[in-house]
Amino acid sequence: MAEVSSSAVRMVILGRQGSGKGTQSLRLAETFGCVHVSTGDVLRAAVAAGTELGRQAQEIMDAGGLVGDDVMNGIVAERLAQPDIEAHGVLLDGFPRTADQADALERILTDLGRTLTVAVNLDVPVEEVKTRMMARGREDDTPEAIDRRLALYEEQTAPLLDWFGARGLLATVDGSGSEDEVFERLAEVVRTRLG
Ligand code: ADP
């Protein structure tokens, strides 16, 4: 069997919509040489390809809702088992978003004989992310969808901070400031965890 580098990072990034998670995730994945898996990107690709999953997901995403846990858990389980992630590690962006997804992630990694390196919380206050999202003008960023997504975040995803904290995996990073400043803070946390 192929040797897997012990430095392969397996991390999760959590943060409100508009926290800069997507941008920072791309930079982190590049710097640490791991595979960036954005569940939002996976779903948007399915929408663009017009698959059955895409048809189901589009309506939910436009309304600012969450795609079902079973569907998401299946997508992530399949993706994490691929050889590129085995070899290089992964940064999960947009998953887990619910307690059920967090439990699933733990099972998936255990089945693969792997553990999580760190879960980073990219912390930006709610008023600040609202301002940023209105400014970026993405098509699914209607005021109603933004409010719904932020409410779902507080309700379903914020409790995961405690879930990761209880496992000693949580690191909170201040997401205010320039993109470079935030990136340096994030990279430092990951370097420390990698030892
Ligand atoms: P944002 O940048 O607004 O956080 P993402 O790109 O992460 O959005 O995801 C876009 C949409 O895709 C979400 O609003 C949600 O409808 C759906 N989605 C993405 N990841 C998940 C997930 N893990 N569980 C359920 N729905 C998801």
Boltz pocket constraint, residues with backbone or C-beta under 6 A from the ligand:
constraints:
  - pocket:
      binder: B
      contacts: [[A, 15], [A, 16], [A, 17], [A, 18], [A, 22], [A, 39], [A, 40], [A, 41], [A, 43], [A, 57], [A, 60], [A, 61], [A, 64], [A, 65], [A, 66], [A, 67], [A, 68], [A, 72], [A, 93], [A, 94], [A, 95], [A, 96], [A, 97], [A, 101], [A, 149]]
      max_distance: 6.0
